[in-house]
Every structure is written in C-alpha cells, then in structure tokens.
C-alpha cells in the first residue's frame, strides 16, 4: 500500500496463526498489520519486496521476525523503539518547541547511524526508502508542532520564526536526494517535502496555504516521475480543501504514471466540483435508514468522524454554531461515524462531544474504513467535510473550518442556497 492507494485483507486467526500475501509490484511496498483484540503491537509502514517470506511470532506483547525479509522488519522495529524512547513535550509553548526540535534531531541522527550498520545486510533500495521516511517524518513532525502552536497563538509568527530558524534540517534539504531512484519511493519523504513547503513558505511567513501556488511550485521545481508523484500526493492531501477542476485537468496533462494518473482520475470523479455524490444507505441510532437521495433539494454537509479524534472534537463546536444559523433552511448537516462498536458511537452521541442533536447522526455499521462510502470518497483522514449541492453534486472544496472558524464553509453554503 501507499498513501494514495491501498489493498486491505482481513484474515482469521486459526490455531494461533494466520497467513497473508502481498503483491508488491515493481518496487518495495509498504504494509501495515493490525491485531484487533490481541495482545500484540500493530506494525505500521513496514516494507516488503518480491520474494519475501516473513514469519512473525508474538509472545507477551513482543513481536519476533524470521525468514527472508525479516531483517528489514527488525530494523524498522528498532528505529520505532528509538523514536518512542524520546519524551516529547505536547504542551504548546515556545520553550517546548526548542526541546522537541532538539529531541527530534537527536532521534533522527541516532536512527540514521543505525541505518549505516545495516549497509550490505538490507538491500540498498530498502535503506534508501527508510532514510527518506526518517527525514520526512521529522519534517512533518515539526510542521505539525508549529501548526498546533500557531492555532493556539495566531499572533505568534515572529516567535515561531525565531524559534524554528535554528532547526531547519540540512540533511533533509540536501541537494539531489529526491532524485535518488529509490528514495523517491518513500511516502514520508514525499509528504515531508510538502509539509516543509507548508512550514517555510506559509506558516513561518504568516501566509495562508494556497493549493494553486503550491501546485505551481512543485510542478516547476521537480521533473520526471518524482514530479508526478509529489503532485499526486499534493492533490490527494488537498482533495477536501482547495482542489478544483482546473488543477486536475492541468495535472492530467503531464502525469503519465498509471498509478498516479488513476489517483487523479479518481479525484476528478469523486471530489472535483460537479461529481455525483455517493448515494449512501446508512442507519441512525434508532435503526432508521437514510439515503443520500432523501436530501435532494437541500445543501448537504457530510462530516466524517470517529470517537477519539482530537480534530473532530475541535471541529464540533464550529459546526454546531453553523447548524444553529441554518435552522429552518434547506441545509442538512449529516455526521457519519466510523466507530467500530455501536455502543461507543451511541455513547459519543449522548455526550455531544463530536456532534450535536441538530445534525443527522449516521453510522457505518462497524465496518469502519471498509464501508463503501469511505472507500468511494477514499477517506483516510478525519475529520473530513464534503459539501453537496441541491441536485446531489459535489461543490468546490472548502477551507477547513479549523483554519478560518467556518467562514468559508458559511460562504459556500450561502452561495449554494441561492441556486
């Protein structure tokens, strides 16, 4: 799998064991293992190559690896343990930002030194991807940290710039790394480049992120397949915000890689303005069925969330305020939960932490990420908002209400009500 597409398998444990098969394609692929209800840690973003045959055993919450390709798993496990050994501070203060950046730099250098010890033992292409992952995760961590701080203290740009000026990673920005044939396959390195742009060209300059400007930057800066890759990642990440038909059409003019092109074509068919909304069939808390076509003639706001999602919790009061504004008007707010247990969902509804009684609350019947509506819209992050016009077509994307307190969403709803 990668961040743009994935294949899911669900296997049953029999006699304390199970098997699964991965079709890795032409290059190493990522795979993630979840062990629901078992005393075993999940495996995130491991790498597997053609011909690998890894045997994973667990005992008292610990995983062991054997077989061809197992050394890669052992390496990734040791790198995860290194990063988890650092005590990051999640109280958003300038002093803590200094501490966190220093800790992250220390973790990165330690992980990179471990990589050197595996030279000649793990294939060079795998090591290059892992190196890219390490560097990209560092950049994304710093961007996330600054973003959270900026949201808490929006007038702090000068302090942020001074604080972060000491922590621009020279290794990450070194010339030519992204041109490495295998390093360019790193998901986290690609995302890290995008987050680096968001940090340096937007947040630390006190400017809002503009997809059209970012798209032009990456399209101009890079060439070849890597340009196709990073542009595809960029558009996918912004599919719920500023993506529009003009950008999609332009990208299809030079993206020829089949996988990346298919991603953009799917965005065009499911997220671009004018695409038909998915005609879902979902139950509410009283087991009444609702389908998308029931809301024809209304502007519909779909809000996808799950219990435990911090950003979903922050979004809720903003949406509640908007819901109050549109009482009695042709607007329907629908929240859709992907919780795995109905009791958990019902409990969250009663607390009004993620939703309000003013919206229609629907449930994906415990199917979580495998529900057809989640797969249709290819939703991988939460909360996700989708706005649908009165005739059942998707509107333009809106700026996240977390960034502008819902002003753009309000404007979009008002525009659609005029038609």
DRENKERO-42600 format. One record per residue (C-alpha): x, y, z; residue in three letters. Coordinates in steps of 0.25 Angstrom, whole numbers, padded with zeros to 4 digits, always signed. Layout:
DRENKERO-42600
XYZala;...
END
This chain:
DRENKERO-42600
+0000+0000+0000unk;+0004+0015-0001unk;-0003+0027+0004unk;-0010+0029-0009unk;-0016+0015-0011unk;-0017+0002-0002unk;-0021-0012-0002unk;-0028-0018+0010unk;-0028-0032+0015unk;-0035-0038+0027unk;-0031-0052+0031unk;-0036-0061+0043unk;-0026-0066+0053unk;-0027-0081+0054unk;-0019-0089+0064unk;-0012-0076+0068unk;-0007-0074+0054unk;-0010-0067+0040unk;-0005-0065+0027unk;-0006-0053+0017unk;+0000-0050+0003unk;+0005-0037-0002unk;+0006-0033-0017unk;+0018-0023-0016unk;+0018-0019-0031unk;+0031-0014-0037unk;+0037-0007-0025unk;+0037-0010-0009unk;+0023-0007-0004unk;+0018-0003+0010unk;+0009-0012+0018unk;+0003-0010+0032unk;-0003-0020+0041unk;-0014-0018+0051unk;-0016-0028+0062unk;-0030-0024+0068unk;-0033-0030+0081unk;-0020-0037+0083unk;-0008-0034+0092unk;+0001-0030+0081unk;+0006-0017+0076unk;+0002-0013+0062unk;+0012-0012+0051unk;+0012+0001+0043unk;+0018+0005+0030unk;+0027-0008+0029unk;+0034-0011+0015unk;+0033-0023+0007unk;+0039-0028-0006unk;+0036-0038-0017unk;+0040-0052-0011unk;+0040-0048+0003unk;+0034-0059+0013unk;+0034-0053+0027unk;+0029-0061+0039unk;+0024-0052+0050unk;+0023-0058+0064unk;+0018-0052+0077unk;+0020-0054+0091unk;+0015-0046+0103unk;+0013-0033+0094unk;+0026-0035+0087unk;+0028-0038+0072unk;+0039-0046+0066unk;+0043-0048+0052unk;+0049-0059+0043unk;+0050-0063+0029unk;+0054-0055+0016unk;+0052-0040+0018unk;+0051-0041+0033unk;+0064-0033+0035unk;+0056-0021+0029unk;+0045-0023+0039unk;+0055-0024+0051unk;+0062-0011+0046unk;+0049-0003+0045unk;+0045-0009+0059unk;+0058-0004+0065unk;+0056+0010+0059unk;+0042+0011+0064unk;+0047+0008+0078unk;+0058+0019+0077unk;+0048+0029+0074unk;+0038+0025+0084unk;+0049+0026+0095unk;+0049+0041+0094unk;+0040+0048+0103unk;+0034+0059+0094unk;+0026+0071+0100unk;+0012+0073+0095unk;+0009+0086+0103unk;+0010+0096+0092unk;+0020+0106+0098unk;+0032+0112+0091unk;+0041+0106+0101unk;+0036+0092+0098unk;+0037+0095+0083unk;+0052+0096+0085unk;+0052+0084+0093unk;+0044+0076+0083unk;+0053+0080+0071unk;+0065+0076+0079unk;+0059+0063+0083unk;+0055+0060+0068unk;+0068+0064+0063unk;+0075+0055+0073unk;+0065+0043+0069unk;+0068+0045+0054unk;+0083+0045+0055unk;+0082+0033+0064unk;+0073+0025+0054unk;+0082+0029+0042unk;+0094+0024+0050unk;+0086+0010+0052unk;+0084+0010+0037unk;+0099+0011+0034unk;+0101-0002+0042unk;+0091-0009+0032unk;+0099-0006+0020unk;+0101-0019+0012unk;+0091-0026+0020unk;+0078-0020+0016unk;+0076-0016+0001unk;+0081-0002-0003unk;+0067+0001-0009unk;+0060-0002+0004unk;+0071+0006+0012unk;+0069+0018+0003unk;+0053+0018+0005unk;+0055+0016+0020unk;+0065+0028+0020unk;+0055+0036+0013unk;+0044+0032+0023unk;+0052+0036+0035unk;+0055+0050+0029unk;+0041+0052+0024unk;+0035+0049+0037unk;+0044+0059+0044unk;+0039+0070+0035unk;+0025+0066+0037unk;+0026+0066+0052unk;+0032+0080+0052unk;+0021+0085+0043unk;+0010+0079+0051unk;+0016+0085+0064unk;+0017+0099+0058unk;+0003+0097+0053unk;-0003+0093+0066unk;+0004+0105+0073unk;+0000+0115+0062unk;-0015+0111+0064unk;-0013+0113+0079unk;-0006+0126+0078unk;-0009+0132+0064unk;-0001+0145+0066unk;+0012+0137+0069unk;+0018+0137+0055unk;+0031+0145+0059unk;+0033+0136+0071unk;+0031+0124+0063unk;+0041+0129+0052unk;+0052+0132+0062unk;+0050+0118+0069unk;+0049+0110+0057unk;+0061+0117+0050unk;+0071+0108+0058unk;+0064+0095+0054unk;+0064+0095+0039unk;+0069+0081+0035unk;+0081+0082+0026unk;+0081+0067+0023unk;+0066+0067+0019unk;+0068+0078+0009unk;+0081+0073+0003unk;+0082+0075-0012unk;+0079+0063-0020unk;+0073+0053-0010unk;+0059+0053-0016unk;+0065+0049-0030unk;+0070+0036-0024unk;+0062+0025-0031unk;+0058+0018-0018unk;+0058+0030-0008unk;+0047+0036-0017unk;+0038+0023-0014unk;+0038+0028+0001unk;+0024+0032+0005unk;+0028+0040+0017unk;+0039+0047+0009unk;+0029+0052-0001unk;+0019+0057+0010unk;+0031+0063+0017unk;+0034+0071+0005unk;+0020+0076+0004unk;+0020+0079+0019unk;+0033+0086+0018unk;+0027+0096+0008unk;+0015+0098+0017unk;+0024+0102+0028unk;+0035+0110+0021unk;+0026+0117+0011unk;+0013+0118+0018unk;+0013+0117+0034unk;+0026+0124+0036unk;+0023+0135+0026unk;+0009+0138+0032unk;+0003+0133+0019unk;-0009+0124+0017unk;-0007+0111+0009unk;-0012+0113-0005unk;-0012+0100-0013unk;-0011+0107-0027unk;+0002+0113-0022unk;+0008+0101-0016unk;+0004+0093-0029unk;+0011+0102-0038unk;+0023+0102-0028unk;+0025+0087-0028unk;+0021+0085-0043unk;+0033+0095-0046unk;+0043+0090-0036unk;+0043+0075-0040unk;+0043+0067-0052unk;+0040+0053-0057unk;+0033+0043-0049unk;+0036+0049-0036unk;+0029+0062-0040unk;+0017+0053-0044unk;+0018+0046-0030unk;+0019+0059-0022unk;+0008+0066-0030unk;-0001+0054-0028unk;+0001+0054-0013unk;-0001+0069-0012unk;-0015+0068-0019unk;-0019+0056-0011unk;-0015+0063+0002unk;-0024+0075-0002unk;-0035+0067-0008unk;-0044+0072+0003unk;-0040+0087+0003unk;-0036+0095-0010unk;-0035+0084-0021unk;-0042+0089-0033unk;-0045+0084-0048unk;-0034+0094-0054unk;-0023+0088-0045unk;-0027+0074-0048unk;-0028+0076-0063unk;-0014+0082-0063unk;-0008+0071-0055unk;-0014+0060-0065unk;-0007+0067-0076unk;+0007+0062-0071unk;+0004+0051-0061unk;+0006+0038-0069unk;+0010+0028-0058unk;-0002+0019-0058unk;-0003+0018-0042unk;-0002+0033-0040unk;-0011+0036-0052unk;-0022+0027-0047unk;-0022+0034-0033unk;-0024+0048-0040unk;-0035+0042-0049unk;-0042+0037-0036unk;-0041+0050-0030unk;-0047+0056-0042unk;-0059+0046-0042unk;-0061+0047-0027unk;-0056+0060-0021unk;-0056+0070-0032unk;-0067+0080-0033unk;-0079+0075-0041unk;-0076+0060-0038unk;-0088+0052-0033unk;-0089+0049-0018unk;-0090+0035-0013unk;-0104+0030-0011unk;-0101+0024+0003unk;-0111+0016+0011unk;-0108+0017+0026unk;-0115+0015+0039unk;-0117+0025+0050unk;-0117+0022+0065unk;-0132+0017+0064unk;-0128+0008+0053unk;-0136+0016+0043unk;-0130+0016+0029unk;-0125+0029+0022unk;-0120+0030+0008unk;-0114+0042+0001unk;-0125+0044-0009unk;-0134+0047+0003unk;-0128+0060+0004unk;-0129+0065-0010unk;-0133+0079-0011unk;-0124+0083+0001unk;-0110+0087+0002unk;-0103+0075+0010unk;-0091+0076+0018unk;-0085+0062+0021unk;-0076+0061+0033unk;-0068+0048+0035unk;-0062+0046+0049unk;-0059+0035+0060unk;-0058+0035+0075unk;-0044+0039+0080unk;-0041+0048+0068unk;-0036+0061+0074unk;-0038+0070+0062unk;-0052+0064+0061unk;-0055+0069+0075unk;-0049+0083+0072unk;-0058+0084+0059unk;-0071+0080+0066unk;-0074+0094+0073unk;-0071+0101+0060unk;-0081+0092+0052unk;-0091+0093+0064unk;-0091+0108+0062unk;-0093+0107+0047unk;-0104+0097+0049unk;-0112+0107+0058unk;-0110+0118+0047unk;-0117+0109+0037unk;-0129+0104+0045unk;-0142+0104+0036unk;-0134+0106+0023unk;-0131+0096+0012unk;-0118+0091+0019unk;-0115+0077+0024unk;-0103+0074+0033unk;-0100+0060+0034unk;-0090+0054+0042unk;-0085+0040+0039unk;-0077+0032+0049unk;-0067+0020+0046unk;-0066+0015+0060unk;-0064+0000+0061unk;-0074-0002+0072unk;-0089+0003+0072unk;-0089+0005+0087unk;-0077+0014+0086unk;-0083+0022+0076unk;-0096+0024+0084unk;-0088+0028+0096unk;-0081+0039+0088unk;-0095+0044+0082unk;-0100+0045+0096unk;-0089+0053+0101unk;-0090+0063+0089unk;-0075+0064+0089unk;-0073+0061+0074unk;-0087+0064+0069unk;-0100+0072+0072unk;-0114+0068+0073unk;-0117+0078+0061unk;-0110+0069+0051unk;-0114+0055+0046unk;-0105+0045+0052unk;-0102+0032+0044unk;-0093+0020+0046unk;-0085+0011+0036unk;-0089-0001+0044unk;-0076-0004+0050unk;-0069-0006+0036unk;-0060+0006+0039unk;-0051+0009+0027unk;-0056-0003+0019unk;-0070+0003+0018unk;-0074+0006+0003unk;-0076+0021+0006unk;-0062+0022+0012unk;-0056+0015+0000unk;-0064+0023-0010unk;-0058+0036-0005unk;-0045+0030-0001unk;-0045+0036+0012unk;-0032+0033+0020unk;-0032+0045+0030unk;-0042+0051+0040unk;-0050+0060+0041unk;-0054+0060+0026unk;-0064+0070+0021unk;-0071+0069+0008unk;-0082+0079+0003unk;-0093+0074-0007unk;-0102+0084-0015unk;-0117+0083-0016unk;-0116+0073-0028unk;-0107+0063-0022unk;-0094+0068-0028unk;-0081+0071-0020unk;-0078+0086-0019unk;-0064+0092-0018unk;-0055+0089-0006unk;-0056+0098+0006unk;-0045+0103+0015unk;-0044+0095+0027unk;-0053+0102+0038unk;-0042+0099+0048unk;-0034+0109+0040unk;-0044+0120+0038unk;-0055+0117+0049unk;-0064+0113+0038unk;-0065+0126+0030unk;-0062+0119+0016unk;-0072+0108+0019unk;-0083+0118+0022unk;-0080+0126+0009unk;-0081+0113+0001unk;-0094+0109+0008unk;-0100+0123+0005unk;-0095+0122-0010unk;-0102+0109-0012unk;-0115+0113-0005unk;-0116+0124-0016unk;-0117+0114-0027unk;
END
